[in-house]
Structures are given as C-alpha cells and as structure tokens.
C-alpha cells in the first residue's frame, strides 16, 4: 500500500488555505489493530483524517486530542495528532454495527449519536486550549465544519470519507479542509460553494485515481501546493511507559496483583498492543518501587 501523505496549499493568491490528506494506510492499520466493523472504521477513519489535518495546523512540539462523545452505540472516538504528521486513535466499541442508512450508506451518524465534539490543543502553554461544540449531524465532516466556525471563528469547508472494500478492508480514506482567509469576496466564496455542491464524494474521486492535488484543483484551478509531507500511524506506548503506570499503582496494589493473579496484562487503547507481566516481572517492579 502506498505511503499516506498530506499537502498544504493556497488558492486565490493566498486568500484561501487548504489541507488535504490521503489516510488510506493509516485507517487500514487502525482497522486491523482494532478489528473495527465497517461503520466503526468509517467513523474512526473520518476523525483520524480530520485530526491529521488539524495537526498540520500546529507547529513544533504542539499536539492535539479530539474526542467525539456521542450517545450512540459506538461510544466515544478519541484521536491524538501532532505537528509531525503522527496520529493514533480508537473507538470505545469497535464491534458496533447498524443497518445502512436510508441512502444506502454506512450509518455513521447513527452510531455516533448526539453529544459533543471536543478539541484539546497542547500548545506548550500553562493551560491547554479547549474548544467544544455540539454534534450537529454525526456524519463528522459537518461537525468539524461547525467546530471551525464556532470555536475557532474560521469559515471552513470539511470533506471526510472512508470507502470500505467488500472484504471490509479500507479501499480509500481521505479528506480536505478549506479555510477562507480575509480578503475573499462574495463572488469568490459563491464560486467555491457552487463547486463544492457538485463535487463527487472524495472517496469516489480517490477510487477513480485522483490524487489530493487533483481533487483540490477541481475546486479551483488556482490551487498552489506549498508542501507535501508523509503522515503515519504512531503510538506512544512502550513497555517502559506501562511499567511506570504499574509502579504508580503503589506497593499495596502491586503486591495484591502479584499474590492474587500472579501476572498482569495491560492493553493500550490506541494501538491494541498487549504488555504481559509475569510474577517475576511484578516482583522486579516492586523491588524498583521499594528502592525509590
């Protein structure tokens, strides 16, 4: 499978900025790791695609977390992304399933339900930035469009899509974010809106072989790509981090686990990796705790 990538672009002599990402390999890896159903894959994939593009709006060591907390059977969607093109994510209930919606599509809105979309940005300041908006559709692209308008006061158009193959693998996944900057006149805005209204779904364009630059140029020929960068799934978990978590439980709790169970298993939410600890491992952790 080809390397996923993100492009940054401008149009209308810098009065519009655009981000577009092909996330097919990332979303397929998440599907494989979490064993998600098609509708859960679509919901997670759309959020991951939004996350990777929002991460590209950050700088340096900045990072963000997206939480989609709906009351649907999917539970919450959690995605972490950063300015380096790294992303990870999970859903509470990867095995959720619903019939297709009345339009014959995966019922993402049905599994997400009503609730709130939260964005927490770690910008290296004392307190993280927190923004939240109600979920307005549950299809997620509309919800991120609403988030940008209400929480960041940036008029935006967001397209997100995941196309599932007959074997439930990810055939294509991607999206774009267009953001209007000061100086756009009404005719230019109307022209973009008209193009977006007739643009086929992004997954259809990708399935037909269009790359991200070609898709953006269908919206406006003046699109100029500033940068193309690789993006990837990346989890931050490690045996060392898990050991610190176990040690943080305290001596009494660790002794209880060692004496009653004789072992411990910790599964990372984000990547589904299992870290196993036998009695000897737990004993060594206790020794480290006693020597601190």
C-alpha positions as CSV (number, residue, x, y, z in Angstrom):
1,X,0.0,0.0,0.0
2,X,1.3,3.4,-0.9
3,X,2.6,5.9,1.7
4,X,0.0,8.2,3.1
5,X,0.6,11.9,2.6
6,X,-0.7,15.4,3.4
7,X,-0.5,18.5,1.3
8,X,-0.7,22.2,2.3
9,X,-1.9,24.5,-0.4
10,X,-3.2,28.0,-1.0
11,X,-5.5,29.5,-3.7
12,X,-6.9,32.9,-4.7
13,X,-3.5,34.5,-4.2
14,X,-3.3,33.3,-0.5
15,X,-6.9,34.2,0.4
16,X,-7.8,30.6,0.9
17,X,-5.7,27.9,2.6
18,X,-6.2,24.2,2.1
19,X,-5.1,20.9,3.7
20,X,-5.7,17.5,2.0
21,X,-4.7,14.1,3.2
22,X,-4.7,10.5,1.9
23,X,-5.0,8.4,5.1
24,X,-5.8,5.0,3.5
25,X,-2.9,3.1,5.0
26,X,-3.3,4.7,8.4
27,X,-7.0,3.8,8.6
28,X,-6.4,0.3,7.4
29,X,-3.8,-0.2,10.1
30,X,-6.2,1.0,12.7
31,X,-9.0,-1.3,11.3
32,X,-6.6,-4.2,11.5
33,X,-5.4,-3.4,15.0
34,X,-8.8,-2.8,16.5
35,X,-10.9,-5.2,14.4
36,X,-13.4,-2.5,13.7
37,X,-16.7,-3.1,11.8
38,X,-17.2,-1.1,8.5
39,X,-19.2,1.6,10.2
40,X,-16.8,1.9,13.1
41,X,-13.9,2.0,10.6
42,X,-15.7,4.9,8.8
43,X,-16.3,6.9,12.0
44,X,-12.7,6.4,13.3
45,X,-11.2,7.0,9.8
46,X,-13.0,10.3,9.3
47,X,-12.0,11.6,12.7
48,X,-8.4,10.4,12.2
49,X,-8.3,12.2,8.8
50,X,-9.6,15.4,10.4
51,X,-7.0,15.0,13.2
52,X,-4.0,14.6,10.9
53,X,-5.0,17.8,9.0
54,X,-5.6,19.8,12.2
55,X,-2.2,18.5,13.4
56,X,-0.7,20.1,10.3
57,X,-2.0,23.5,11.5
58,X,0.2,23.2,14.6
59,X,3.9,23.8,15.0
60,X,7.0,22.2,16.6
61,X,6.1,20.0,19.6
62,X,2.4,21.1,19.7
63,X,-0.2,18.3,19.7
64,X,-4.0,17.9,20.0
65,X,-6.6,15.4,21.1
66,X,-10.1,15.1,19.5
67,X,-12.9,13.5,21.5
68,X,-16.2,12.8,19.8
69,X,-18.5,12.0,22.7
70,X,-21.9,10.9,21.4
71,X,-24.6,8.9,23.0
72,X,-24.7,6.3,20.1
73,X,-23.6,2.7,20.4
74,X,-20.1,3.5,19.2
75,X,-19.2,5.3,22.4
76,X,-16.5,7.9,22.2
77,X,-13.9,8.4,19.4
78,X,-10.5,9.5,20.6
79,X,-7.8,10.7,18.3
80,X,-4.3,12.1,19.1
81,X,-2.3,14.0,16.4
82,X,0.7,16.3,16.3
83,X,2.6,18.7,14.0
84,X,5.0,15.9,12.9
85,X,2.3,14.0,10.9
86,X,1.8,11.3,13.5
87,X,-1.7,10.1,14.5
88,X,-3.4,7.4,16.6
89,X,-7.0,6.7,17.6
90,X,-9.6,4.3,18.9
91,X,-13.3,3.9,19.5
92,X,-14.9,2.6,22.6
93,X,-16.9,-0.1,20.8
94,X,-15.1,-1.3,17.7
95,X,-17.7,-4.1,17.1
96,X,-20.7,-1.8,16.8
97,X,-23.0,-2.4,13.8
98,X,-26.1,-0.9,12.4
99,X,-28.1,-1.4,9.1
100,X,-27.3,1.0,6.3
101,X,-29.0,4.4,6.5
102,X,-31.9,5.3,4.1
103,X,-29.4,6.5,1.5
104,X,-27.7,3.0,1.5
105,X,-24.6,4.3,3.2
106,X,-22.8,3.3,6.4
107,X,-24.8,4.9,9.3
108,X,-22.0,6.9,10.9
109,X,-24.5,9.4,12.4
110,X,-26.5,6.6,13.9
111,X,-23.5,5.0,15.7
112,X,-22.2,8.4,16.9
113,X,-25.5,9.8,18.1
114,X,-25.9,13.2,19.9
115,X,-23.4,14.8,22.1
116,X,-20.3,17.0,21.8
117,X,-17.1,17.3,19.8
118,X,-14.1,18.4,21.9
119,X,-10.7,19.6,20.7
120,X,-7.9,19.9,23.3
121,X,-4.6,21.5,22.0
122,X,-1.3,21.4,23.9
123,X,0.4,24.5,22.6
124,X,3.2,24.4,25.2
125,X,1.4,27.0,27.4
126,X,0.5,26.6,31.0
127,X,-3.1,25.5,30.2
128,X,-4.2,23.7,27.1
129,X,-6.7,25.3,24.7
130,X,-10.1,23.6,24.9
131,X,-12.9,24.0,22.3
132,X,-16.2,22.2,22.1
133,X,-19.3,22.3,20.0
134,X,-22.5,20.2,20.0
135,X,-22.5,17.4,17.4
136,X,-24.8,18.8,14.7
137,X,-25.0,15.8,12.3
138,X,-22.9,12.9,13.5
139,X,-21.5,12.4,10.0
140,X,-18.4,14.2,11.3
141,X,-17.4,16.4,8.3
142,X,-20.3,18.8,9.1
143,X,-19.4,18.6,12.8
144,X,-15.8,19.7,12.1
145,X,-17.0,22.5,9.8
146,X,-19.2,23.7,12.7
147,X,-16.3,23.4,15.1
148,X,-14.1,25.7,13.0
149,X,-16.9,28.2,12.5
150,X,-18.0,28.4,16.2
151,X,-14.9,27.6,18.2
152,X,-12.1,29.0,16.0
153,X,-14.1,31.6,14.1
154,X,-12.7,30.3,10.8
155,X,-15.2,29.8,8.0
156,X,-14.2,26.3,6.6
157,X,-15.4,23.5,4.4
158,X,-14.5,20.0,5.6
159,X,-14.8,16.8,3.5
160,X,-14.0,13.4,5.0
161,X,-14.6,10.0,3.6
162,X,-13.7,6.3,4.1
163,X,-14.6,3.7,1.4
164,X,-14.8,0.1,2.6
165,X,-14.0,-2.8,0.3
166,X,-16.1,-6.0,0.1
167,X,-13.6,-7.8,2.4
168,X,-14.1,-4.9,4.9
169,X,-10.6,-3.5,4.4
170,X,-10.1,0.2,3.7
171,X,-10.1,0.9,-0.1
172,X,-9.6,4.6,0.2
173,X,-9.7,7.2,3.0
174,X,-9.0,10.9,2.9
175,X,-10.3,14.4,3.2
176,X,-9.7,18.1,2.8
177,X,-10.2,21.3,4.8
178,X,-10.6,24.6,3.0
179,X,-10.4,27.8,5.1
180,X,-11.4,31.2,4.0
181,X,-8.9,34.0,5.0
182,X,-9.6,37.7,5.0
183,X,-9.9,39.2,1.5
184,X,-12.2,36.7,-0.2
185,X,-15.1,38.5,-1.9
186,X,-18.7,37.2,-2.2
187,X,-18.3,36.1,-5.8
188,X,-15.3,34.0,-5.0
189,X,-17.0,32.4,-2.0
190,X,-20.1,31.7,-4.1
191,X,-18.0,30.1,-6.7
192,X,-16.3,27.8,-4.2
193,X,-19.7,26.9,-2.7
194,X,-21.0,26.0,-6.1
195,X,-18.0,23.8,-6.9
196,X,-18.3,22.0,-3.6
197,X,-22.0,21.4,-4.1
198,X,-21.3,19.5,-7.3
199,X,-18.1,17.8,-6.3
200,X,-18.4,14.0,-6.1
201,X,-17.6,12.3,-2.7
202,X,-13.9,12.4,-2.0
203,X,-13.7,8.6,-1.8
204,X,-15.2,8.4,-5.3
205,X,-12.6,10.8,-6.7
206,X,-9.8,8.8,-4.9
207,X,-11.1,5.5,-6.1
208,X,-11.0,6.9,-9.7
209,X,-7.3,7.6,-9.3
210,X,-7.3,11.3,-8.4
211,X,-4.6,12.4,-6.0
212,X,-5.1,15.2,-3.4
213,X,-3.7,18.0,-5.6
214,X,-6.0,17.0,-8.5
215,X,-9.0,16.9,-6.1
216,X,-8.2,20.5,-4.8
217,X,-7.8,21.7,-8.4
218,X,-11.3,20.6,-9.2
219,X,-12.4,23.1,-6.6
220,X,-10.2,25.9,-8.1
221,X,-7.5,25.8,-10.7
222,X,-5.5,28.5,-8.8
223,X,-4.6,25.9,-6.1
224,X,-0.8,26.0,-5.4
225,X,0.8,23.2,-3.4
226,X,3.2,24.6,-0.8
227,X,4.3,21.4,0.8
228,X,3.8,17.6,0.7
229,X,4.7,15.5,3.7
230,X,4.4,11.9,4.8
231,X,1.9,11.1,7.6
232,X,1.8,7.9,9.7
233,X,0.1,5.9,12.5
234,X,2.3,6.3,15.5
235,X,1.6,5.1,19.1
236,X,3.5,6.5,22.1
237,X,3.1,3.4,24.2
238,X,6.1,1.3,25.3
239,X,7.0,-1.3,27.9
240,X,8.8,1.4,29.9
241,X,5.7,3.7,29.9
242,X,3.5,0.8,31.0
243,X,5.9,-0.1,33.8
244,X,5.7,3.5,35.1
245,X,1.9,3.2,35.1
246,X,2.1,-0.1,37.1
247,X,4.5,1.4,39.6
248,X,2.2,4.4,40.0
249,X,-0.4,2.0,41.4
250,X,1.6,1.7,44.6
251,X,3.1,-1.1,46.6
252,X,-0.1,-2.4,48.1
253,X,-1.9,-2.7,44.7
254,X,1.1,-4.3,43.0
255,X,1.5,-6.9,45.8
256,X,-2.2,-7.7,45.6
257,X,-1.9,-8.3,41.8
258,X,1.2,-10.4,42.3
259,X,-0.3,-12.5,45.1
260,X,-3.8,-12.9,43.7
261,X,-3.2,-13.1,40.0
262,X,0.5,-13.8,39.7
263,X,0.5,-11.8,36.4
264,X,-0.7,-8.6,34.8
265,X,-1.8,-7.8,31.2
266,X,-2.1,-4.2,30.1
267,X,-3.6,-3.4,26.7
268,X,-3.0,0.0,25.0
269,X,-6.3,1.7,24.0
270,X,-4.7,3.3,21.0
271,X,-2.8,0.5,19.3
272,X,-4.3,-2.6,21.0
273,X,-0.8,-3.9,21.9
274,X,-0.7,-6.2,24.9
275,X,2.0,-5.9,27.5
276,X,2.3,-9.0,29.7
277,X,4.0,-9.2,33.1
278,X,4.6,-12.5,35.0
279,X,5.2,-12.9,38.7
280,X,8.9,-12.3,38.3
281,X,8.3,-9.1,36.3
282,X,5.9,-7.8,39.0
283,X,8.4,-8.7,41.7
284,X,11.1,-6.7,39.9
285,X,8.7,-3.7,39.7
286,X,8.1,-4.0,43.4
287,X,11.8,-4.0,44.0
288,X,12.2,-0.9,42.0
289,X,9.4,0.7,43.9
290,X,11.0,-0.2,47.3
291,X,14.3,1.3,46.2
292,X,12.9,4.6,45.1
